[in-house]
Amino acid sequence: MSPTDSSADRGTPAGLDDQRWGPHRGRAPVPPEGFVEMVDELRVLLDRVTAAAPPADLVAEMTKTFTELSARLEPYEVGEREQLTGHLSAYPGRAQTMSPQLFVTERDTVHAAGHVTYGRYFLGGNGAVHGGAIPLLFDEIMGRLSNTGGRKPARTAYLHVDFRSITPIEKQLRIEARIVSEEGRKRLIRGTLEDGDTLCAEAEGLFVALNPGQP
């Protein structure tokens, strides 16, 4: 599967009526037309750059283009609370490129499951996802699940990941998370990442609800 194929679902909501898990601090931002599609194309670009060994003239041309685009964006920089990237929870990946797009296809207040495809950008070596990119995905689905069902916002206290087999890039994988216990401010969540019948990784995370006034 090519990087383009792996992005076949780009720009579409995750298939559920309510993808805004948990409370949003302030009014949910509304992106300008085309913003999400722009970020999706950036994902493809990162895959292409990772996979390419371009000639020097193309490197120079792209470097010039990137520099010019960065300069054009600089005047529009906003504070953390006002930024769009990472805050658009109605879209898979929340319009950020730090972690792969998570497409949730089933969920309730204690369980969530869906699929994800790691592009070439997340390659560690020999066709396997970089080990550091896997905890990012677990933290994404567990953190959002922790904040659903009317619960108060929480932060990750710990996240333990066991790598059981190679996690391949450019293949659709199943990710699942479930809240296994809640005690006071503490929420214990476990999750799995699977390639068909193969368990790639499993994780356990402890999420602790914020006290009033905690950022």
PyMOL commands that set and color helices and strands:
alter all, ss='L'
color gray80, all
select helices_A, chain A and resi 3-6+35-51+56-76+80-82+92-95+120-122+133-146
alter helices_A, ss='H'
color red, helices_A
select strands_A, chain A and resi 102-107+111-117+123-125+128-129+154-163+172-183+186-195+198-209
alter strands_A, ss='S'
color yellow, strands_A
deselect
rebuild
show_as cartoon
